[in-house]
Amino acid sequence: MASAGAATAIDRSVVEQIVRQVALEYLGREKGRSAPVLTVHTSARHMHVCREDMDILFGPGSGLTVDRPLFQEGFFAAREMVTIIGPRSRIISNLRILGPFRKQSQVELAFTDAIMLGFDNLPIRISGDITGTPGAVIIGPKGVVELKQGVIRAGIHVHMNPSEAAYFGVKQGDRMKLRIGGLAGLTFNNVVTRIDPASRLNVHMDTDEANACGLHLTKEIELFK
């Protein structure tokens, strides 16, 4: 039996719930503030390139040319494209590069892309987490780069700013659920939260995921913890 003066332990989850509730009230959710607008986009296979690899693939001092801006400010689809060669010498040409430059080059594929290239068990990772992942040969107009690692299946994730994170009661790296309605409706259970002050509320899923749930056929979309 605990002594009369002993402090009562408070479950951590209770504390977190209280903190989130206070934050939500402060931001006005409980006072009628409208829910943030969610956009869901399909992310087709693509490559992110570092400065060093860009010099090899496209020539020293070459730059990325903006083809079209992406939803997140400062990011864009470039006109530059490369060819990737997989483990069994299978290729995908016209693999588009997304800008701006990254510290490390990486390739993001859907499951069917990975199978076509000969990757038997390509790991699902969040962009930038490439340690221990397979590599591939990348061919550009001026040279060839052999990536030792960096080929992944990009895990479904949601970008948001701190205010939106407080609205949903989540923190960096939390897993959320995304419900897609309609005749082919699905609920994705492992949507990784990525929080940045410059972000706009936006879920990225790959082409296989989008096709499976019939994303282009429905407006019934709900994001929740």
C-alpha positions in Angstrom: 0.0 0.0 0.0 1.3 3.4 -0.9 2.1 5.8 1.9 -0.2 8.7 2.5 2.3 11.2 1.2 3.2 9.3 -1.9 2.6 11.1 -5.2 0.1 9.4 -7.6 1.7 8.4 -10.9 0.0 9.9 -13.9 -0.1 7.9 -17.1 1.9 9.6 -19.9 -1.0 9.1 -22.4 -3.3 11.1 -20.1 -0.7 13.9 -19.9 -0.4 14.0 -23.7 -4.1 14.1 -24.1 -4.4 17.0 -21.7 -1.6 19.0 -23.5 -3.2 18.4 -26.9 -6.6 19.5 -25.6 -5.2 22.7 -24.3 -3.4 23.3 -27.6 -6.5 22.7 -29.6 -8.6 25.1 -27.5 -5.9 27.7 -27.8 -5.8 27.4 -31.6 -9.6 27.8 -31.7 -10.7 24.4 -32.9 -13.2 24.1 -30.1 -14.5 27.6 -30.8 -15.6 26.8 -34.3 -12.5 27.1 -36.3 -13.0 25.3 -39.6 -10.9 22.2 -40.4 -7.8 22.7 -42.5 -8.2 21.8 -46.2 -6.6 18.4 -47.1 -5.2 17.7 -50.5 -4.2 14.1 -51.5 -1.8 13.7 -54.4 -0.4 10.7 -56.3 3.4 10.7 -56.4 4.7 8.9 -59.5 8.1 7.3 -59.6 10.9 9.9 -59.6 14.4 10.7 -58.5 16.0 13.2 -56.2 19.5 14.1 -57.1 22.5 15.6 -55.2 24.9 18.2 -56.7 27.7 15.7 -57.2 25.6 13.2 -59.1 24.0 15.9 -61.2 27.4 17.0 -62.4 28.1 13.4 -63.5 24.7 12.8 -65.1 24.2 16.1 -66.9 27.6 17.7 -66.9 29.6 19.9 -64.5 27.7 23.0 -63.3 24.4 21.8 -64.8 21.2 22.8 -63.2 17.6 21.6 -62.8 15.1 23.3 -65.1 11.6 23.8 -63.7 9.0 22.0 -65.7 6.1 22.7 -63.3 5.9 23.6 -59.6 4.6 21.1 -57.1 2.1 21.6 -54.3 4.7 22.2 -51.6 6.2 25.6 -52.1 9.8 25.6 -53.4 9.5 22.0 -54.9 9.2 21.3 -58.6 9.2 18.6 -61.3 12.2 19.2 -63.5 12.5 18.8 -67.2 15.6 16.6 -66.7 15.0 12.8 -66.8 17.3 9.7 -66.4 17.2 6.0 -67.0 17.4 3.5 -64.1 18.8 0.0 -64.5 17.6 -2.6 -61.9 19.1 -5.8 -60.5 18.2 -7.9 -63.5 19.3 -5.4 -66.1 15.7 -4.2 -66.6 15.3 -0.5 -67.2 12.8 2.3 -66.8 13.5 5.3 -69.0 12.3 8.9 -68.6 12.5 8.8 -64.8 11.8 12.4 -63.9 14.0 14.3 -61.4 12.3 16.4 -58.7 14.0 19.6 -57.4 15.6 21.2 -55.5 18.9 19.3 -55.0 19.1 16.9 -52.1 22.1 16.0 -49.9 21.9 12.4 -51.2 20.4 11.0 -54.4 17.5 8.6 -54.1 14.9 6.9 -56.3 11.3 6.5 -55.2 9.3 3.7 -56.9 5.9 2.1 -56.6 5.6 -1.7 -55.9 4.9 -2.5 -59.5 7.9 -0.4 -60.6 10.1 -2.3 -58.2 8.9 -5.7 -59.5 9.4 -4.6 -63.1 13.0 -3.6 -62.4 13.8 -6.8 -60.5 13.7 -5.7 -56.9 12.2 -8.6 -54.9 11.6 -6.9 -51.6 12.2 -3.1 -51.9 11.9 -1.5 -48.4 9.2 1.0 -47.6 10.9 4.1 -46.2 10.2 7.8 -45.7 12.1 10.0 -48.1 15.6 10.6 -46.9 15.8 7.4 -44.9 17.9 5.4 -47.3 20.5 3.6 -45.0 20.8 -0.1 -46.0 18.5 0.2 -49.0 19.4 -1.2 -52.5 21.2 0.7 -55.2 20.9 0.9 -58.9 22.6 2.3 -62.0 21.4 5.7 -63.2 22.2 6.8 -66.7 22.1 10.5 -67.8 23.0 12.2 -71.1 26.5 12.9 -69.9 27.4 10.1 -67.6 26.5 7.1 -65.4 26.1 7.0 -61.6 26.1 3.7 -59.6 24.0 4.3 -56.5 25.2 2.1 -53.7 21.9 2.7 -51.9 18.9 4.9 -52.2 16.2 3.0 -54.0 13.0 2.8 -51.9 9.2 2.5 -51.9 8.1 5.8 -50.5 5.8 5.2 -47.5 2.5 7.1 -47.6 2.8 10.3 -45.6 1.2 13.6 -44.8 2.9 17.0 -44.8 1.5 19.6 -42.4 2.5 22.8 -40.5 2.6 23.0 -36.7 -0.9 24.6 -36.5 -2.4 21.8 -38.5 -0.5 19.2 -36.4 -2.0 20.8 -33.3 -5.5 20.6 -34.9 -5.1 16.8 -35.4 -3.3 16.3 -32.1 -0.2 14.7 -33.6 3.6 15.2 -33.5 6.4 14.4 -35.9 6.5 10.8 -37.0 3.1 9.9 -35.6 1.0 7.5 -37.7 -2.4 8.6 -38.9 -5.3 7.0 -40.8 -6.5 8.1 -44.2 -10.0 7.0 -45.3 -10.8 7.1 -49.0 -14.5 6.5 -49.7 -16.3 5.3 -52.8 -16.8 1.9 -54.4 -13.1 1.0 -54.1 -12.7 2.7 -50.8 -9.8 1.9 -48.4 -8.4 3.1 -45.1 -4.6 3.5 -45.0 -3.4 2.9 -41.4 0.2 4.0 -41.5 0.3 7.6 -42.8 3.5 9.1 -41.4 3.2 12.7 -40.1 5.9 15.1 -41.4 5.7 18.6 -39.8 7.4 21.7 -41.1 6.4 25.4 -40.8 6.5 25.8 -44.5 4.3 22.8 -45.3 0.8 22.7 -46.6 -1.6 19.9 -45.6 -1.0 17.3 -48.2 -0.9 13.5 -48.3 1.4 11.8 -50.8 0.7 8.2 -51.9 2.2 6.2 -54.8 0.5 5.2 -58.0 -0.3 1.7 -56.8 -2.0 3.0 -53.7 -4.0 5.6 -55.6 -5.2 3.1 -58.2 -6.2 0.6 -55.5 -8.5 3.0 -53.7 -9.8 4.7 -56.9 -8.5 8.1 -55.6 -9.4 9.9 -58.9 -13.1 8.7 -58.6 -13.9 10.0 -55.1 -14.2 13.2 -53.0 -14.8 11.3 -49.8 -11.5 11.7 -48.0 -10.9 11.9 -44.2 -7.6 12.1 -42.3 -7.7 11.3 -38.6 -5.5 9.9 -35.8 
